[in-house]
Amino acid sequence: MAAENFPVSLENNIELYGRWVNPEGKGPIIVFLHEGLGSIAQWKDFPEKVCALHGHKGLVYERQGYGASSPISKKRDENYLHDYALNELPAVLKKLGLEEEEIILYGHSDGGSIAYIYASNFPQNIVGIISEAAHVFVEDITLEGITPVVDIFKEGKLKSALEKYHGPKTEQTFYAWSDTWHLKRFREWNIEEGLENINCPVLAIQGEDDEYGSEEQLDKIINGVGASAEKLFIPNCGHSPWKEQSDIVLNAANNFLGKI
């Protein structure tokens, strides 16, 4: 029987939703952080596959504004990823009694950036990071990639697809993502400086055909973290390696987790 989603009540009447994966698993807990338009359901069964590799317990949760979680309650600014990483994620871990547990962060896109921000500031209990298509600075290719998606959303098909996951919040969620990345001041957003504080093993993954980022993102991560970081640049793959090249990603994750 598939695990059921459960509420996580935070301050200010904010309610998020989470789901345990392999709840009887052992070792460090893998916390999955979804992309900028993601949710629990959009991960499909990938978290189960990752946790099954070495018998880990996992947690998937939906950030505020996504899935069944509470809608966004304030206008986003250029610090929204820091808010998720330094305020919401610690609150979720504390609420679930995980703040003292060893954690492996698995983040996709926005989730990958959140993983690096969190680990840069709270390195003490992070024993590993796997990121896919994470950003540590803003590139022209990122902004150029978002623009046509806005047009597709306005046409209606993408909106209908996202409504399956985000319901009546869909339009708010979408424009919070697209509008924030297009803020003039967001162009200067950069988290490279904090990467040197990360002292755990890192596996940074990206597709060669990622429409939102170049290989320079991987190189900045590797150079910033240092010798404990390794990169995987996957041919014939876009912005979602876990979905587009699942076998390659699972093999790399298996090897990486086996070293922790």
MOCORWO-V463311 format. One line per field, one symbol per residue. phi: phi as a letter, one per 20 degrees, with the letter a starting at -180 (. if undefined). psi: psi as a letter, one per 20 degrees, with the letter a starting at -180 (. if undefined). burial: I if it has 9 or more other ideal C-beta (glycine too) atoms within 8 Angstrom, else O. A space follows every 50 residues. Layout:
phi = ???
psi = ???
burial = ???
This chain:
phi = .ffefcfcedfmmecdccbedlfefcngeededfffceagfffldfgfff ffgcmfeccdbdfgoclefgfgdbffcfdffffffddffgfffffemdfd efcdeccdlgffffgfffffdcffdedacdcclfddbedgffffffgfff fffffoffgfffffddlfegfffffffffffefgffgefacfgfffeedd fcdddbefdgfdadffgffffffffofedcdcddflbeecgfeecgffff ffffffffee
psi = pqqqqqqoparkkpprqrpqplijrraqppoporaikarghiicjghggg higjkqqqppqprpiqcirqrpiqpqaijhhhghhiggghhggghjkjii qppppoppdhhgggghgghhhmihjoiqppqpkqpirpqhhghhhhghhg ghghhhghghghhhhiciiggggghhgghghjpgiihjppjhhihiipjr qpopqqqhkpijqrihgghhgghggbhjqqqoopqlpcimhhhhlggggh gghggghii.
burial = OOOOOOOIOIOOOIIIIIIIIIOOIOIIIIIIIIIOIIIIOIIOOIIIII IOIOIIIIIIIIIIIIIOIIOIOOOOOIOIIOIIIIOIIIIIIIIIOIOO IOIIIIIIIIIIIIIIIIIIIOIOIIIIIIIIIIIIIIIOIIIOIIOOII OIIOOOOIIOOIIOIIOOIIOIIIOIIIIIIOIOOIOOIOIIOIIOIIOI IIIIIIIIOIOIIOOOIIIIIIOIIOOIIIIIIIOOIOIIIIOIIIOIII OIIIOIIOOI
